[in-house]
Amino acid sequence: MPSPHHGFIPASSEDVLRHRVKIELRKRMRGLRKALPASACAHRSERIVVRLSDMEFMVRASSVALFWPIEERHEVDLRPLDAIVRNRGGRVAYPVIDPDIAVMEFRFVEDVGSMQTHSFGHREPAAHSAKAAPGQIDVIVVPALAVDPRGYRIGYGGGYYDRALPLHAATATTVAVAFDFQLVAEAPETEGDVAVQWIVTDARTLERA
């Protein structure tokens, strides 16, 4: 999900290096993904949806948090998974950000048509949507610009997921989705980063190393 930089201040020369590597990886992956034809994005997204929908924790889930894709940025499109979860009798939540306090929460959406278009290009739940409290979400699917086998990911730099995931960690399975070329050997880990438990790409499925 897009966001302004969260103001991370490196505390040492090592932190400075990791921070710079993050910036370069973020820039590189945005460029690579942007260069991917829309048809290729759609095909790869379909494969991710198939892989993810067949995973045991997803089949058993009664509630799932997804994210709405920013199409112009060629993000993974999970919209077909929304229908799959609902057809299985599950509830679907989406993230919403309060820009005034820089906090992200998940809200259940009964009808995606009621979601509001954000200026960044994605959709968010309407204000009247019910908030998902800790313990109410079984699976949280997280976007990534880059992700490594340890489950550490690089997003747009706002840190929203890193702050939100610990609130649901006791009961929710977390999984990052990305196109296979976004899987890197190691994503620099900086203070506050939170690893996900699974990584699903269009070519492979990995449990956190």
Buried (B, 14 or more C-beta within 10 A) or exposed (E): BBBEEBEBEBEEEEBEEBBEBBBEBBEBBBEBBEEEEEEEBEEBBEBBBBBBBEBEBBEEBEBBBBBBBBEEBBBBBBEBBBEBBBEBEBBBBBBBBEEEEBEBBBBBBEEBEEBEEBEBBBBBBEEEBBEBEEEBBBBBBBBBBBBBBBBBBBBBBBBBBBBBBEBBBEEBBBBBBBBEBBBBEEBBBBEEBBBBBBBBBBEEBBEBE
